[in-house]
């Protein structure tokens, strides 16, 4: 039998597995659970979303890595505590 690497044993539990365990335990106690987890899609992606994705991927500008310092489109004033720290 293959033994797990010792560092793997030190990893924290997978958060979604832990949430699922807690939900199952609560359901077993009779709790009525409203699951707002990520789940698995039960319907196809709406066509307008697929169309926009295809449109965006076809643009050469979107076929690159972003610059290391981020996009200027998202740049704005920084909180006073970070001025000069990231510059």
Beta strands, then each sheet from edge to edge (+ up, - down):
end
